[in-house]
Amino acid sequence: MPSQSKRNSPTRSRKLITEKLTQRIGSHRYDMWFGHAQMKVEGDLLDIATDSEFVANWIDKHFSGDLKGIAEETLGNQASIKVHVAPDLFGRQETTRKPSELDPVEDRSSARRSGSSGKTTSRHTVRVPTVRLLSEFIVGESNRLAHSSAIRLVEDDDAQLISPLFLHSECGLGKTYLLRSIGQRFGEITGRPQKVRYLTAEQFTNEYIASIRAGTLDSFRAKMRKLDLLAIDDVHFFSNKVRTQSEFLHTLDELDLAGARIAMASDEHPRHIRKFSQALISRFLSGMVVKIDRPGRTTRLELIHKFALTRGLNISEAAAEEIATHCVGSIRELEGSITKLFALKTLVHRHDEEGDGTNHNEIGLVLAEQLFKDQGWQPSTPVRMNTILGHVCERLAISKADLMSSGRHRRVVLARALVAYLGRELTTQSYPEIARELGRSYHSTVHTAAQRLKKQMVENKPIDLGGTEKPLPLRELVDQLRHEILKATGKS
């Protein structure tokens, strides 16, 4: 009996696989993960090409079993699957929009390279549609749960189990990016973007007050309460606004009863927002509450290279490491540094008249160091040793008495080394002076501890910080402590 692949043409086989896969995983999941992929059949091989490594990995992890079974049903028992990234297969569309109207992930650097006239070719205008923002989000340990929760809220039929999704973090860590991405992607999947709304709490408040003044409250409620998905940013803005909180609570209840999906973001955990009604706090806590932490070093390096690429810059690993060391606080910090480096490099290029063929888009360590020197990263007045002692003791969960003692507990030994290293870097004190701050008679032990820490930073092994904190790579611990100390003294 001839195999299935012999009976059907590649086009017919691909169509059958598409139909079976859609039936098995659902049309909206198919559209989300395979709608932008290119699928073809070559003999017994099912080849799936995507333009994103994230999408390729997700397909391989979550749909490989379904794909294998369907391929064997259609192509025969010898069928195999290949999922890979092939961005060159995906064309780019020309747009006449102004730069300010382009997508936030637009490749603006290619527009710059196209010429000074400002005209761009169709190949270099828009890199990807906005609906792919979720797949472009750089995922690390600090935001993995938030990202997977966002995917589930958009994709899963049982999204009501985690709705409302409440994201909270410090400023500049990606909350707004995720909220906008959730709305854009959900509107694309459902084909009803008009039933999706993203707005800030301030906008909600202003619209609510305006509707009361204009006598159009019923219209406002109809507009807000008949959505498929509502995304509200900066929820903490509702603090101390009793009537607005009440209106928002009723809006959430109506949306929930209608089966709509809700996503929110705030700078604080629901329990920590001041002057908030207990009813609203309870409502927030009934869903999925996820904290986004500061990105770890690996994630920061990925972001640095991504931001540099969007500006047409080639950044050396040494320069990327220098930026990752200094910019610990937020993603905006990283992006701001790349923007300033681009400006610096542009100025250098403009004043360079040698025409030696040098790659003027390459960022090296010297330029990165110059950036932070110009920004005044090194404190103009010395940091106090007491500030360093306090931050190190607090982070490693030890007392100052333990630090000054002769104890040899591993966290105490590490704390002394951190104080010696950061004290030498951030203050004007010598090793003998730092030794006296630590209650030591001889400076050789302090000097040895600092040098040992430098070697350990190269190995970068995870450090147990005690308490509930997860082990942290040593270099990341040093970077975070430096950032906190400078921030506390107004230097960062």
BALOKOL-132331 format. One record per residue (C-alpha): residue number from 0; residue in three letters; x, y, z. Coordinates in Angstrom, 1 decimal. Example, Ala and Ser with C-alpha at 12.3 -4.5 7.8 and 13.67 -1.06 7.14 Angstrom:
0 ALA 12.3 -4.5 7.8 .
1 SER 13.7 -1.1 7.1 .
END
This chain:
0 MET 0.0 0.0 0.0 .
1 PRO 1.6 3.3 -1.0 .
2 SER 2.4 5.8 1.8 .
3 GLN 0.3 8.9 2.4 .
4 SER 3.1 11.1 1.1 .
5 LYS 3.0 9.2 -2.3 .
6 ARG -0.8 9.7 -2.6 .
7 ASN -0.8 13.4 -1.9 .
8 SER 1.1 16.3 -3.4 .
9 PRO 3.3 18.4 -1.0 .
10 THR 0.7 21.2 -1.2 .
11 ARG -2.2 18.8 -0.3 .
12 SER -0.2 17.2 2.5 .
13 ARG 0.6 20.6 4.0 .
14 LYS -3.1 21.6 3.8 .
15 LEU -4.1 18.4 5.6 .
16 ILE -1.5 18.9 8.3 .
17 THR -2.8 22.5 8.8 .
18 GLU -6.4 21.4 9.1 .
19 LYS -5.6 18.6 11.5 .
20 LEU -3.3 20.8 13.6 .
21 THR -6.0 23.5 13.8 .
22 GLN -8.6 21.0 14.9 .
23 ARG -6.3 19.5 17.6 .
24 ILE -5.0 22.7 19.2 .
25 GLY -7.7 25.2 18.3 .
26 SER -7.9 28.0 15.8 .
27 HIS -6.7 30.8 18.0 .
28 ARG -3.7 28.8 19.2 .
29 TYR -2.8 27.9 15.7 .
30 ASP -3.1 31.5 14.6 .
31 MET -0.9 32.7 17.4 .
32 TRP 2.0 30.2 17.0 .
33 PHE 1.7 29.1 13.3 .
34 GLY -0.1 32.0 11.7 .
35 HIS 3.1 33.8 10.9 .
36 ALA 5.2 30.7 10.3 .
37 GLN 6.0 29.2 6.9 .
38 MET 5.2 25.4 6.6 .
39 LYS 6.2 23.2 3.8 .
40 VAL 6.4 19.5 3.0 .
41 GLU 9.5 17.9 1.4 .
42 GLY 9.1 14.2 1.0 .
43 ASP 8.8 12.8 4.6 .
44 LEU 10.0 16.1 6.1 .
45 LEU 7.6 18.7 7.6 .
46 ASP 9.6 22.0 7.6 .
47 ILE 8.4 24.9 9.8 .
48 ALA 10.2 28.2 9.6 .
49 THR 9.6 31.1 11.9 .
50 ASP 11.1 34.6 12.2 .
51 SER 11.6 34.4 16.0 .
52 GLU 13.7 32.1 18.1 .
53 PHE 11.2 32.4 20.9 .
54 VAL 8.3 31.2 18.6 .
55 ALA 10.5 28.3 17.3 .
56 ASN 11.4 27.2 20.9 .
57 TRP 7.7 27.5 22.0 .
58 ILE 6.5 25.4 19.1 .
59 ASP 9.2 22.8 19.7 .
60 LYS 8.4 22.6 23.4 .
61 HIS 4.6 22.7 23.4 .
62 PHE 3.6 21.3 20.0 .
63 SER 6.2 18.7 19.0 .
64 GLY 4.1 15.8 20.1 .
65 ASP 1.1 17.0 18.1 .
66 LEU 3.2 17.8 15.1 .
67 LYS 4.9 14.4 15.1 .
68 GLY 1.6 12.5 15.4 .
69 ILE -0.1 14.5 12.6 .
70 ALA 3.0 14.3 10.4 .
71 GLU 3.1 10.5 10.7 .
72 GLU -0.7 10.3 10.0 .
73 THR -0.3 12.3 6.9 .
74 LEU 3.2 11.5 5.6 .
75 GLY 3.9 8.1 7.0 .
76 ASN 5.8 6.5 9.8 .
77 GLN 9.1 7.9 8.6 .
78 ALA 8.0 11.5 8.9 .
79 SER 10.3 13.9 10.7 .
80 ILE 9.9 17.5 11.9 .
81 LYS 12.2 20.5 11.5 .
82 VAL 11.4 23.8 13.3 .
83 HIS 13.9 26.6 12.7 .
84 VAL 14.4 30.3 12.6 .
85 ALA 14.6 31.8 9.1 .
86 PRO 14.0 35.6 9.3 .
87 ASP 15.1 36.1 5.6 .
88 LEU 12.0 34.3 4.5 .
89 PHE 9.7 37.0 6.0 .
90 GLY 9.4 40.1 3.9 .
91 ARG 8.9 43.6 5.3 .
92 GLN 6.2 45.9 4.2 .
93 GLU 6.6 49.5 3.2 .
94 THR 4.9 52.2 5.3 .
95 THR 4.3 55.9 4.8 .
96 ARG 3.8 56.5 8.5 .
97 LYS 5.9 59.1 10.3 .
98 PRO 8.8 57.9 12.5 .
99 SER 6.8 58.8 15.7 .
100 GLU 3.9 56.5 14.5 .
101 LEU 6.1 53.5 13.8 .
102 ASP 6.1 50.4 16.0 .
103 PRO 8.3 50.4 19.1 .
104 VAL 10.4 47.6 17.7 .
105 GLU 10.9 49.3 14.3 .
106 ASP 14.4 49.1 12.9 .
107 ARG 15.1 52.8 12.7 .
108 SER 18.8 52.3 12.1 .
109 SER 18.1 50.8 8.7 .
110 ALA 16.1 53.9 7.8 .
111 ARG 19.1 56.0 8.8 .
112 ARG 21.4 53.9 6.6 .
113 SER 19.1 54.2 3.6 .
114 GLY 20.3 57.8 3.0 .
115 SER 20.0 61.3 4.1 .
116 SER 16.9 62.1 2.1 .
117 GLY 14.7 60.3 4.6 .
118 LYS 13.3 57.9 2.0 .
119 THR 13.3 54.3 2.9 .
120 THR 13.0 51.1 0.9 .
121 SER 10.3 48.5 1.6 .
122 ARG 12.9 46.1 2.9 .
123 HIS 14.1 48.4 5.7 .
124 THR 11.1 50.1 7.1 .
125 VAL 9.2 48.0 9.6 .
126 ARG 10.9 44.9 11.0 .
127 VAL 7.9 43.1 12.5 .
128 PRO 4.2 43.8 13.1 .
129 THR 3.3 45.1 16.5 .
130 VAL 1.4 41.9 17.3 .
131 ARG 4.7 40.1 17.7 .
132 LEU 5.8 42.1 20.7 .
133 LEU 5.2 39.3 23.1 .
134 SER 7.5 37.0 21.1 .
135 GLU 10.2 39.7 21.1 .
136 PHE 10.2 40.2 24.8 .
137 ILE 13.6 39.3 26.3 .
138 VAL 12.8 36.7 28.9 .
139 GLY 15.0 36.0 31.9 .
140 GLU 14.6 34.7 35.5 .
141 SER 13.4 38.1 36.6 .
142 ASN 10.4 38.2 34.3 .
143 ARG 9.8 34.6 33.2 .
144 LEU 6.6 34.1 35.2 .
145 ALA 5.2 37.5 34.1 .
146 HIS 5.8 36.7 30.5 .
147 SER 4.4 33.2 30.6 .
148 SER 1.3 34.6 32.5 .
149 ALA 0.8 37.2 29.8 .
150 ILE 1.0 34.5 27.1 .
151 ARG -1.5 32.4 29.0 .
152 LEU -3.9 35.3 29.5 .
153 VAL -3.8 35.9 25.7 .
154 GLU -3.8 32.3 24.5 .
155 ASP -5.5 29.9 26.8 .
156 ASP -9.2 29.1 26.9 .
157 ASP -9.0 28.9 30.7 .
158 ALA -7.4 32.4 31.1 .
159 GLN -10.2 33.2 33.6 .
160 LEU -8.2 31.2 36.1 .
161 ILE -5.5 33.8 36.2 .
162 SER -7.6 36.9 35.4 .
163 PRO -7.1 39.5 36.6 .
164 LEU -3.4 39.4 35.9 .
165 PHE -1.7 42.0 38.2 .
166 LEU 2.0 42.9 37.3 .
167 HIS 4.0 44.9 39.7 .
168 SER 7.6 46.1 39.8 .
169 GLU 9.9 49.1 40.1 .
170 CYS 9.7 51.6 37.2 .
171 GLY 11.2 50.7 33.8 .
172 LEU 11.2 46.9 34.0 .
173 GLY 8.7 46.1 31.3 .
174 LYS 5.2 46.2 32.8 .
175 THR 3.8 48.7 30.2 .
176 TYR 5.5 46.8 27.4 .
177 LEU 3.7 43.6 28.5 .
178 LEU 0.3 45.3 28.9 .
179 ARG 0.5 46.8 25.4 .
180 SER 1.6 43.5 23.9 .
181 ILE -1.2 41.6 25.6 .
182 GLY -3.8 44.0 24.1 .
183 GLN -2.3 44.0 20.7 .
184 ARG -1.9 40.3 20.4 .
185 PHE -5.3 39.5 21.8 .
186 GLY -7.0 41.9 19.4 .
187 GLU -5.2 40.2 16.5 .
188 ILE -6.2 36.7 17.7 .
189 THR -9.8 37.5 18.1 .
190 GLY -10.1 39.8 15.1 .
191 ARG -11.9 42.3 17.3 .
192 PRO -9.3 45.0 18.2 .
193 GLN -12.1 47.4 18.9 .
194 LYS -13.1 45.3 21.9 .
195 VAL -9.6 45.6 23.5 .
196 ARG -8.6 48.7 25.5 .
197 TYR -5.3 49.7 27.0 .
198 LEU -5.3 52.9 29.1 .
199 THR -3.6 54.2 32.3 .
200 ALA -5.5 54.7 35.5 .
201 GLU -5.2 58.4 35.1 .
202 GLN -6.9 58.2 31.7 .
203 PHE -9.7 56.0 33.2 .
204 THR -10.1 58.6 36.0 .
205 ASN -10.2 61.5 33.6 .
206 GLU -12.8 59.8 31.3 .
207 TYR -14.9 58.9 34.3 .
208 ILE -14.9 62.4 35.7 .
209 ALA -15.6 63.9 32.2 .
210 SER -18.5 61.6 31.7 .
211 ILE -20.1 62.6 35.0 .
212 ARG -19.7 66.3 34.1 .
213 ALA -21.1 65.8 30.6 .
214 GLY -24.0 63.5 31.8 .
215 THR -22.7 60.6 29.7 .
216 LEU -21.9 58.1 32.5 .
217 ASP -24.0 55.4 30.9 .
218 SER -22.0 55.7 27.7 .
219 PHE -18.8 55.5 29.6 .
220 ARG -19.9 52.4 31.4 .
221 ALA -21.1 50.7 28.2 .
222 LYS -17.8 51.4 26.5 .
223 MET -15.7 50.0 29.4 .
224 ARG -17.9 47.1 30.5 .
225 LYS -18.4 45.5 27.1 .
226 LEU -14.7 44.9 26.3 .
227 ASP -13.1 41.5 25.6 .
228 LEU -9.9 42.6 27.3 .
229 LEU -9.1 45.6 29.5 .
230 ALA -5.5 46.5 30.3 .
231 ILE -5.0 49.2 33.0 .
232 ASP -1.6 50.7 33.7 .
233 ASP -0.4 52.6 36.8 .
234 VAL -3.2 51.2 39.0 .
235 HIS -1.6 53.0 42.0 .
236 PHE -2.9 56.3 40.6 .
237 PHE -6.3 55.3 42.0 .
238 SER -5.0 55.8 45.5 .
239 ASN -7.2 58.0 47.6 .
240 LYS -9.8 58.4 44.8 .
241 VAL -12.8 56.8 46.6 .
242 ARG -15.5 57.3 43.9 .
243 THR -13.1 56.3 41.0 .
244 GLN -12.1 53.1 42.9 .
245 SER -15.8 52.2 43.4 .
246 GLU -16.5 52.7 39.6 .
247 PHE -13.4 50.7 38.7 .
248 LEU -14.5 47.8 41.1 .
249 HIS -17.9 47.7 39.4 .
250 THR -16.2 47.7 36.0 .
251 LEU -14.0 44.8 37.0 .
252 ASP -17.0 42.8 38.3 .
253 GLU -19.0 43.4 35.1 .
254 LEU -16.1 42.4 32.9 .
255 ASP -15.5 39.3 35.0 .
256 LEU -19.2 38.2 34.8 .
257 ALA -19.0 38.6 31.0 .
258 GLY -15.9 36.4 30.8 .
259 ALA -13.6 39.2 29.7 .
260 ARG -9.8 39.2 30.4 .
261 ILE -8.2 41.8 32.7 .
262 ALA -4.6 42.8 33.0 .
263 MET -3.2 45.5 35.3 .
264 ALA 0.1 46.9 36.4 .
265 SER 1.4 49.0 39.3 .
266 ASP 4.6 50.1 40.9 .
267 GLU 3.6 48.3 44.1 .
268 HIS 2.1 45.0 45.3 .
269 PRO -1.7 45.4 45.8 .
270 ARG -1.3 45.1 49.6 .
271 HIS 1.2 48.0 49.6 .
272 ILE -0.8 50.6 47.7 .
273 ARG -1.9 53.2 50.2 .
274 LYS -5.5 54.3 50.7 .
275 PHE -7.0 51.6 48.6 .
276 SER -10.3 49.9 49.2 .
277 GLN -10.1 46.4 50.7 .
278 ALA -12.7 45.3 48.1 .
279 LEU -10.4 46.3 45.3 .
280 ILE -7.3 44.7 46.9 .
281 SER -9.3 41.5 47.4 .
282 ARG -10.3 41.6 43.7 .
283 PHE -6.7 42.0 42.6 .
284 LEU -5.5 39.1 44.8 .
285 SER -8.2 36.8 43.4 .
286 GLY -6.2 36.5 40.2 .
287 MET -2.5 36.1 39.4 .
288 VAL -0.2 38.6 41.1 .
289 VAL 3.3 38.6 39.6 .
290 LYS 6.4 40.6 40.5 .
291 ILE 8.9 41.6 37.9 .
292 ASP 12.4 41.9 39.3 .
293 ARG 15.4 43.8 38.0 .
294 PRO 17.0 41.9 35.0 .
295 GLY 20.0 39.7 35.8 .
296 ARG 23.3 40.2 34.1 .
297 THR 22.6 37.7 31.3 .
298 THR 19.3 39.4 30.5 .
299 ARG 20.9 42.8 30.6 .
300 LEU 23.5 41.7 28.1 .
301 GLU 20.8 40.4 25.8 .
302 LEU 18.9 43.7 26.0 .
303 ILE 22.1 45.7 25.4 .
304 HIS 22.8 43.8 22.1 .
305 LYS 19.1 44.2 21.1 .
306 PHE 19.0 47.9 21.7 .
307 ALA 22.4 48.3 19.9 .
308 LEU 21.1 46.3 16.9 .
309 THR 18.0 48.5 16.5 .
310 ARG 20.3 51.5 16.2 .
311 GLY 22.6 49.8 13.7 .
312 LEU 25.5 49.5 16.2 .
313 ASN 27.9 46.7 16.7 .
314 ILE 28.9 46.6 20.3 .
315 SER 31.9 44.6 21.6 .
316 GLU 31.4 42.1 24.4 .
317 ALA 33.8 44.2 26.6 .
318 ALA 31.6 47.3 26.1 .
319 ALA 28.4 45.4 26.7 .
320 GLU 29.9 44.1 30.0 .
321 GLU 30.8 47.6 31.0 .
322 ILE 27.3 48.8 30.4 .
323 ALA 25.7 45.8 32.2 .
324 THR 28.0 46.5 35.2 .
325 HIS 26.9 50.1 35.5 .
326 CYS 23.2 49.9 34.5 .
327 VAL 21.5 47.7 37.0 .
328 GLY 18.4 49.7 38.0 .
329 SER 16.1 49.4 35.0 .
330 ILE 15.7 48.5 31.3 .
331 ARG 15.3 52.3 30.6 .
332 GLU 18.8 52.8 32.0 .
333 LEU 20.2 50.3 29.5 .
334 GLU 18.3 51.8 26.6 .
335 GLY 19.3 55.3 27.6 .
336 SER 23.0 54.3 27.7 .
337 ILE 22.8 52.8 24.2 .
338 THR 21.1 56.0 22.9 .
339 LYS 23.9 58.2 24.4 .
340 LEU 26.5 55.9 23.0 .
341 PHE 24.9 56.2 19.5 .
342 ALA 25.0 60.0 19.9 .
343 LEU 28.6 59.9 21.0 .
344 LYS 29.6 57.6 18.1 .
345 THR 27.7 59.9 15.7 .
346 LEU 29.7 62.9 17.0 .
347 VAL 33.0 61.0 16.7 .
348 HIS 32.2 60.0 13.2 .
349 ARG 31.1 63.5 12.2 .
350 HIS 34.4 65.0 13.4 .
351 ASP 36.5 62.2 11.9 .
352 GLU 38.0 63.4 8.6 .
353 GLU 40.6 60.7 8.1 .
354 GLY 38.4 58.4 6.0 .
355 ASP 40.4 55.3 7.0 .
356 GLY 37.6 52.9 6.5 .
357 THR 37.0 52.3 10.2 .
358 ASN 33.7 50.8 11.1 .
359 HIS 32.1 53.9 12.8 .
360 ASN 29.2 51.9 14.0 .
361 GLU 31.3 49.7 16.3 .
362 ILE 31.2 50.5 20.0 .
363 GLY 34.3 49.5 22.0 .
364 LEU 35.3 49.5 25.6 .
365 VAL 37.0 52.9 25.5 .
366 LEU 33.8 54.7 24.3 .
367 ALA 31.7 52.8 26.9 .
368 GLU 34.1 53.9 29.7 .
369 GLN 34.1 57.4 28.4 .
370 LEU 30.3 57.5 28.6 .
371 PHE 30.2 56.7 32.3 .
372 LYS 33.0 59.0 33.0 .
373 ASP 31.2 61.8 31.3 .
374 GLN 28.0 60.9 33.1 .
375 GLY 29.8 61.4 36.4 .
376 TRP 29.2 57.8 37.5 .
377 GLN 32.2 58.0 39.7 .
378 PRO 31.0 59.9 42.8 .
379 SER 32.3 63.5 43.0 .
380 THR 32.4 63.2 46.8 .
381 PRO 33.4 59.9 48.5 .
382 VAL 30.8 57.5 49.6 .
383 ARG 30.9 56.9 53.4 .
384 MET 32.2 53.6 54.6 .
385 ASN 29.3 53.3 57.0 .
386 THR 27.0 53.4 54.0 .
387 ILE 28.9 50.5 52.4 .
388 LEU 28.9 48.5 55.7 .
389 GLY 25.2 49.0 56.2 .
390 HIS 24.2 47.9 52.7 .
391 VAL 26.5 44.8 52.7 .
392 CYS 25.3 43.7 56.2 .
393 GLU 21.6 44.1 55.2 .
394 ARG 22.0 42.2 51.9 .
395 LEU 23.9 39.3 53.4 .
396 ALA 21.6 39.2 56.5 .
397 ILE 24.4 39.6 59.1 .
398 SER 24.9 42.1 61.9 .
399 LYS 27.7 44.7 62.0 .
400 ALA 29.0 43.0 65.2 .
401 ASP 29.4 39.8 63.1 .
402 LEU 31.3 41.7 60.5 .
403 MET 33.7 43.2 63.0 .
404 SER 34.2 39.9 64.9 .
405 SER 36.7 37.2 64.1 .
406 GLY 34.0 34.8 63.0 .
407 ARG 34.6 32.7 59.9 .
408 HIS 31.1 32.0 58.7 .
409 ARG 31.1 32.0 54.9 .
410 ARG 28.7 34.9 54.6 .
411 VAL 30.7 36.9 57.2 .
412 VAL 33.9 36.3 55.2 .
413 LEU 32.2 37.3 52.0 .
414 ALA 30.8 40.4 53.6 .
415 ARG 34.3 41.6 54.7 .
416 ALA 35.6 41.0 51.1 .
417 LEU 32.7 43.0 49.6 .
418 VAL 33.3 45.9 52.0 .
419 ALA 37.0 45.9 51.2 .
420 TYR 36.4 45.7 47.4 .
421 LEU 33.6 48.3 47.3 .
422 GLY 35.4 50.5 49.8 .
423 ARG 38.5 50.7 47.7 .
424 GLU 36.4 51.3 44.5 .
425 LEU 33.9 53.9 45.8 .
426 THR 35.8 55.7 48.5 .
427 THR 39.2 57.5 48.7 .
428 GLN 40.3 55.4 51.6 .
429 SER 43.4 53.2 51.5 .
430 TYR 43.5 49.5 52.5 .
431 PRO 44.9 50.4 56.0 .
432 GLU 42.0 52.8 56.5 .
433 ILE 39.5 50.3 55.4 .
434 ALA 41.1 47.7 57.7 .
435 ARG 40.6 50.1 60.7 .
436 GLU 36.9 50.5 59.7 .
437 LEU 36.6 46.7 59.9 .
438 GLY 38.4 46.6 63.3 .
439 ARG 41.5 44.9 61.8 .
440 SER 45.0 45.7 63.0 .
441 TYR 46.7 44.8 59.7 .
442 HIS 45.7 45.8 56.2 .
443 SER 47.1 42.7 54.5 .
444 THR 44.1 40.6 55.3 .
445 VAL 41.7 43.2 53.9 .
446 HIS 43.9 43.6 50.7 .
447 THR 44.0 39.8 50.3 .
448 ALA 40.2 39.6 50.8 .
449 ALA 39.6 42.1 48.0 .
450 GLN 42.0 40.4 45.6 .
451 ARG 40.4 37.0 46.3 .
452 LEU 37.0 38.5 45.6 .
453 LYS 38.2 39.8 42.2 .
454 LYS 39.3 36.2 41.3 .
455 GLN 36.0 34.8 42.5 .
456 MET 34.1 37.3 40.3 .
457 VAL 35.7 35.7 37.3 .
458 GLU 34.4 32.3 38.3 .
459 ASN 31.0 34.0 39.1 .
460 LYS 29.6 31.2 41.2 .
461 PRO 26.1 31.6 42.8 .
462 ILE 26.1 33.0 46.3 .
463 ASP 23.7 31.9 49.0 .
464 LEU 22.4 35.2 50.5 .
465 GLY 20.4 33.6 53.3 .
466 GLY 16.7 34.1 54.1 .
467 THR 14.3 33.7 51.2 .
468 GLU 16.5 35.2 48.5 .
469 LYS 17.6 32.9 45.7 .
470 PRO 21.3 32.3 45.1 .
471 LEU 22.8 35.1 43.1 .
472 PRO 25.9 35.1 40.8 .
473 LEU 28.7 37.0 42.6 .
474 ARG 29.2 39.6 39.9 .
475 GLU 25.5 40.4 39.9 .
476 LEU 25.6 40.7 43.7 .
477 VAL 28.5 43.2 43.4 .
478 ASP 26.7 45.2 40.7 .
479 GLN 23.5 45.4 42.7 .
480 LEU 25.3 46.5 45.9 .
481 ARG 27.2 49.2 44.0 .
482 HIS 24.0 50.4 42.4 .
483 GLU 22.2 50.5 45.8 .
484 ILE 25.1 52.3 47.5 .
485 LEU 25.4 55.0 44.8 .
486 LYS 21.6 55.4 44.7 .
487 ALA 21.5 55.8 48.5 .
488 THR 24.1 58.6 48.3 .
489 GLY 22.5 60.3 45.4 .
490 LYS 25.2 59.3 42.9 .
491 SER 23.1 57.1 40.6 .
END
